[in-house]
Amino acid sequence: MSTPKVLVASDLDRTLIYSSAALALTMPDARAPRLLCVEVHESRPLSFMTETAAALLTELGDLAHFMPTTTRTRKQYQRINLPGPEPEYAICANGGHLLVDGVSDPDWHRSVQERLASECAPLDEVREHLEVTADPLWVRKHRVAEDLFAYLVVERELLPEEWVKNLAVWAEERGWTVSLQGRKIYAVPKPLTKSAAVREVARRTGAVLTLAAGDSLLDADLLLAADRGWRPGHGELAEDDWTAPAVTALPERGVVAGERILREFVGICAGRGPGAGGVPGAV
């Protein structure tokens, strides 16, 4: 089999894998899909995908360069046990780390650090602002990820919507962006993007077609950089009714959306879906 020339870059949480709270099993119990646990944390099952999605991901690994593309830290990513061939490349920390066979590429990480230092406010300034302005009434945890960005774990039902809007304005003025995903509020430097790392992997692999999927604001640049993209019917992008010419907004929500996304990937990579055949990559 010749080397695949398709690069598939997909977000993980709430795109391909789902926590119990995010499964959205709205069908009758007897019709619910069988689930496969793909992540265990502190001896407890944490993330799932349908068994059909697992089979599709295994098939995809033989058809294309599949690359997990996540905001998770390396440690958080390494807890996940995805079916199929081990990916040669993975993107962690929203593009801050490019893993090659499980090891961070030091040259890539160094280039990211240099860009952040020159283009946006320092992490310490943002972290201090979060500590001063976030109310302990609804904040459960303050976290810094890989010395690259910050996030809060919050009680969503107590979180003031106005506070998030004000934080977004404050961050924008300093070259940062804010994303609310479930119980987490992320503050991420604008130059720290998944798309930049995807472009680098497309260059290394010689990919002529790039496919992508994601659900959050932090995935928008990834979807725009790909030749074709998909977003599920849930998440920040769906809530904002966000779309783009080459991005398909799927109606499915929850874990069945992950299955649908993988079916779309496999269909195109196997020459069975619309747009199959390969177009010079936008990335």
C-alpha positions in Angstrom: 0.0 0.0 0.0 1.4 3.4 -1.0 1.9 6.1 1.7 -1.4 7.8 2.4 -1.5 11.4 1.1 -4.5 12.4 3.2 -4.0 14.1 6.6 -6.9 13.8 9.1 -6.6 16.2 12.0 -9.3 15.9 14.6 -10.0 17.4 18.0 -10.8 14.7 20.6 -13.0 15.8 23.5 -16.6 16.3 22.5 -15.6 15.6 18.9 -14.4 12.0 18.7 -14.5 11.0 22.4 -17.0 11.9 25.1 -17.4 11.9 28.9 -20.5 10.4 30.5 -21.9 13.9 30.8 -21.4 14.7 27.1 -22.7 11.4 25.6 -26.2 12.8 24.9 -27.9 9.4 24.7 -31.4 10.8 23.9 -32.6 7.7 22.2 -34.6 4.9 24.0 -32.3 2.8 26.2 -32.8 -0.3 24.1 -31.5 1.6 21.0 -28.5 3.2 22.6 -25.2 2.4 20.9 -22.7 0.1 22.5 -19.8 2.1 24.0 -16.1 1.5 24.2 -14.1 3.1 27.1 -11.0 4.8 25.7 -9.8 6.7 28.8 -9.4 5.8 32.4 -8.4 8.3 35.1 -7.8 7.5 38.7 -9.1 4.0 38.2 -12.4 5.3 36.8 -13.7 5.2 33.2 -13.7 8.8 31.8 -14.1 8.9 28.0 -16.0 6.9 25.5 -16.8 6.4 21.8 -19.2 4.0 20.2 -18.0 0.6 19.1 -18.9 1.5 15.5 -16.8 4.7 15.8 -13.9 2.6 17.1 -14.1 0.3 14.1 -14.2 3.3 11.8 -11.1 4.9 13.5 -9.2 1.6 13.1 -10.1 1.6 9.4 -9.1 5.3 9.0 -5.6 4.6 10.4 -5.0 2.3 7.4 -6.2 4.9 4.9 -4.7 8.2 6.0 -2.4 9.9 8.4 -4.7 10.3 11.4 -3.5 12.9 13.8 -5.2 13.7 17.2 -5.3 17.4 17.6 -6.1 18.5 21.2 -5.9 21.3 23.7 -5.0 18.6 26.3 -1.6 18.6 27.9 0.7 15.7 26.9 0.0 14.0 30.2 -3.8 14.2 29.7 -3.5 13.0 26.1 -1.4 10.0 27.1 -4.2 8.7 29.2 -6.3 8.1 26.1 -6.1 4.7 24.5 -7.6 5.1 21.0 -8.2 2.0 18.8 -6.3 1.5 15.6 -2.7 2.1 14.7 -0.6 4.4 17.0 -0.6 7.8 15.4 2.8 8.9 14.2 1.9 12.6 14.9 -0.2 14.2 17.6 -0.8 17.8 18.5 -1.1 18.7 22.2 -1.5 21.9 24.2 -3.4 23.5 21.3 -0.3 23.4 19.0 2.3 24.0 21.7 3.6 20.5 21.4 4.0 18.5 18.2 4.5 14.8 19.2 6.4 12.6 16.8 6.1 8.9 17.9 5.0 10.1 21.3 7.9 12.6 21.9 7.6 16.4 21.7 9.6 17.9 18.8 12.0 20.3 20.6 12.5 22.6 17.6 8.8 23.0 17.1 8.2 23.8 20.8 11.0 26.3 20.8 9.6 28.1 17.8 6.2 28.3 19.5 7.7 29.8 22.7 9.5 32.4 20.6 6.4 33.4 18.8 4.3 33.8 22.0 7.0 35.9 23.6 7.0 38.4 20.8 3.3 38.5 19.9 1.1 38.5 23.1 1.0 39.4 26.8 2.8 37.0 29.1 1.1 34.0 30.7 1.8 35.4 34.2 -0.3 38.5 33.5 -3.2 36.5 32.4 -2.9 34.0 35.3 -2.8 36.8 37.8 -5.9 38.4 36.3 -7.8 35.2 36.5 -6.8 34.7 40.2 -7.9 38.3 41.1 -11.2 38.4 39.2 -12.6 34.9 39.3 -14.9 34.3 42.3 -14.1 31.4 44.6 -17.9 30.8 44.8 -17.9 29.3 41.3 -14.2 28.5 40.6 -13.1 25.0 41.6 -9.6 24.9 40.2 -7.0 27.3 38.7 -4.7 25.5 36.3 -1.7 26.3 34.0 -1.1 23.9 31.1 2.4 23.2 29.9 3.5 26.8 30.8 1.6 27.9 27.7 -2.0 28.8 28.7 -4.4 28.9 31.7 -7.8 27.5 32.4 -10.4 27.4 35.2 -12.6 24.6 36.2 -15.9 26.1 37.3 -19.4 25.4 38.5 -21.2 26.2 35.3 -24.6 26.9 36.8 -23.1 29.6 39.0 -20.8 31.1 36.4 -21.9 34.7 35.5 -22.2 35.0 31.7 -21.1 38.7 31.9 -17.8 37.7 33.6 -16.9 35.5 30.6 -17.7 38.3 28.2 -15.6 40.8 30.1 -12.7 38.3 30.3 -12.9 37.8 26.5 -12.7 41.6 25.9 -9.8 41.9 28.3 -7.9 39.0 26.8 -8.5 40.2 23.2 -6.7 43.5 24.0 -3.6 41.4 25.1 -3.5 39.0 22.1 -5.3 36.1 23.9 -8.6 34.4 23.3 -11.2 32.8 25.6 -13.1 29.6 25.1 -15.8 28.1 27.4 -16.0 24.3 27.0 -18.2 22.5 29.5 -16.9 23.2 33.0 -13.6 24.7 31.7 -12.8 28.3 30.7 -9.6 28.5 28.6 -7.4 31.5 28.2 -5.1 30.8 25.2 -2.6 33.0 23.4 -3.9 33.8 19.9 -0.6 32.7 18.2 -1.0 29.2 19.9 -3.0 27.4 17.2 -3.7 23.9 16.1 -3.6 25.0 12.4 0.0 26.1 12.5 1.1 22.6 13.8 -1.2 20.9 11.2 0.5 22.9 8.4 3.8 21.6 9.6 2.7 18.0 9.6 1.1 18.4 6.2 4.5 19.6 5.0 6.3 16.7 6.5 3.9 14.0 5.3 3.4 15.5 1.8 -0.4 15.4 2.3 -2.4 16.7 -0.7 -5.7 16.7 1.2 -6.4 17.7 4.8 -9.6 16.9 6.7 -10.5 18.2 10.1 -13.2 18.2 12.8 -13.8 20.1 16.0 -16.5 21.6 18.2 -15.0 24.6 20.0 -13.8 28.1 19.3 -10.3 26.8 19.6 -11.0 24.5 16.6 -12.2 27.3 14.3 -8.7 28.0 12.9 -8.2 24.2 12.3 -11.4 23.9 10.4 -10.6 27.0 8.3 -7.2 25.7 7.4 -8.4 22.3 6.2 -9.7 21.4 2.7 -12.8 20.0 4.3 -14.1 20.2 7.9 -16.9 19.1 10.1 -18.4 20.3 13.3 -21.0 18.5 15.5 -24.4 19.9 16.4 -23.2 20.7 19.9 -20.4 22.9 21.4 -19.3 26.5 21.1 -19.3 26.6 17.3 -22.8 25.2 17.1 -24.1 27.5 19.7 -22.8 30.5 17.7 -24.1 28.9 14.5 -20.5 29.2 13.2 -19.9 27.9 9.7 -17.6 28.3 6.7 -17.7 27.4 3.0 -15.7 24.2 3.4 -17.2 23.2 6.8 -20.2 20.9 7.2 -22.4 21.6 10.2 -23.7 18.2 11.3 -27.1 17.8 13.0 -25.9 15.0 15.3 -25.1 15.8 18.9 -23.1 13.8 21.5 -21.3 10.5 21.0 -23.2 9.7 17.8 -21.7 12.9 16.2 -18.3 11.4 16.7 -19.4 8.3 14.9 -20.8 10.4 12.0 -17.5 12.4 11.8 -15.4 9.3 11.5 -17.8 7.9 8.8 -17.3 11.1 6.8 -13.5 10.8 7.2 -13.4 7.2 6.1 -15.8 7.7 3.2 -13.6 10.4 1.7 -10.3 8.6 2.4 -11.7 5.4 0.9 -13.0 7.2 -2.2 -16.6 6.6 -1.1 -17.6 10.1 -0.1 -18.3 13.5 -1.8 -15.1 15.3 -2.6 -13.0 12.1 -2.5 -10.1 12.0 -4.9 -7.8 14.6 -3.4 -7.5 18.3 -3.9 -4.2 20.3 -3.3 -4.2 21.0 0.4 -5.2 24.4 1.8 -2.8 23.9 4.6 
